[in-house]
Amino acid sequence: MADPITVTVKLFAIYQEAYGLPEAQWQFPVGATVGDVRDRALTEHPKLEPWRDRTRLGLNLQFVADSTPIQEGDEVVLIPPVSGG
């Protein structure tokens, strides 16, 4: 079995509030996707579930689909809708 990969997860708005920090280092199995990163956040903090389909997913400074694979050292960004003011 391959070693897990480590990615940096940048947390914004409600995600940052849930975790109490702006970023984290998470490990995933080889073959994991950006959607798996989001799903882990929702599993660890079920109150985030309403944002599942409204969260933009970023990978290395580009918006991507949730099926996009992640690799060792990637930076994944979870961006929920944000209201201006």
Secondary structure per residue as TSV (DSSP state, phi and psi in degrees):
chain	resnum	aa	ss	phi	psi
A	1	M	-	360.0	139.7
A	2	A	-	-74.1	151.8
A	3	D	-	-65.2	150.1
A	4	P	-	-66.7	158.0
A	5	I	E	-101.4	151.8
A	6	T	E	-114.2	130.9
A	7	V	E	-125.7	154.7
A	8	T	E	-91.6	128.8
A	9	V	E	-111.0	116.8
A	10	K	E	-89.9	128.1
A	11	L	E	-111.2	131.4
A	12	F	-	-125.3	154.6
A	13	A	H	49.9	-121.8
A	14	I	H	-61.5	-31.5
A	15	Y	H	-67.1	-43.0
A	16	Q	H	-64.6	-39.2
A	17	E	H	-62.5	-41.7
A	18	A	H	-64.4	-41.3
A	19	Y	H	-91.0	-20.3
A	20	G	T	73.7	19.9
A	21	L	S	-155.4	157.1
A	22	P	S	-82.0	-19.5
A	23	E	E	-157.8	162.0
A	24	A	E	-146.6	159.7
A	25	Q	E	-106.5	119.1
A	26	W	E	-121.4	149.2
A	27	Q	E	-108.1	144.2
A	28	F	E	-139.2	158.6
A	29	P	-	-71.2	154.3
A	30	V	T	-56.8	136.8
A	31	G	T	96.2	-2.6
A	32	A	-	-67.9	160.7
A	33	T	B	-120.5	170.3
A	34	V	H	-59.2	-37.3
A	35	G	H	-61.8	-33.6
A	36	D	H	-64.3	-34.5
A	37	V	H	-64.7	-49.5
A	38	R	H	-58.3	-45.1
A	39	D	H	-63.4	-34.0
A	40	R	H	-63.6	-42.9
A	41	A	H	-60.9	-40.9
A	42	L	H	-69.3	-34.4
A	43	T	H	-68.8	-42.2
A	44	E	H	-73.5	-27.9
A	45	H	-	-135.2	81.8
A	46	P	G	-55.8	-22.8
A	47	K	G	-65.5	-13.7
A	48	L	G	-82.8	-9.0
A	49	E	G	-51.4	-39.4
A	50	P	G	-59.0	-18.1
A	51	W	G	-94.2	0.6
A	52	R	G	-48.8	-54.8
A	53	D	G	-87.4	-3.7
A	54	R	G	-109.9	0.8
A	55	T	-	-86.2	128.2
A	56	R	E	-81.2	141.9
A	57	L	E	-113.7	128.0
A	58	G	E	-118.1	146.2
A	59	L	E	-135.7	115.2
A	60	N	T	50.9	50.6
A	61	L	T	71.8	18.8
A	62	Q	E	-131.5	141.2
A	63	F	E	-72.9	137.9
A	64	V	-	-138.2	166.1
A	65	A	-	-77.0	156.5
A	66	D	T	-67.6	-14.3
A	67	S	T	-87.3	1.7
A	68	T	-	-69.3	126.1
A	69	P	B	-69.3	149.2
A	70	I	-	-107.0	157.1
A	71	Q	-	-132.7	163.2
A	72	E	T	-48.6	130.6
A	73	G	T	84.8	-2.2
A	74	D	-	-65.4	159.4
A	75	E	E	-114.6	118.8
A	76	V	E	-108.4	135.7
A	77	V	E	-119.5	131.0
A	78	L	E	-108.5	113.5
A	79	I	E	-122.5	102.9
A	80	P	-	-76.7	168.2
A	81	P	-	-60.5	140.2
A	82	V	-	-126.3	131.1
A	83	S	-	-92.9	139.6
A	84	G	-	-87.5	176.0
A	85	G	-	175.0	360.0
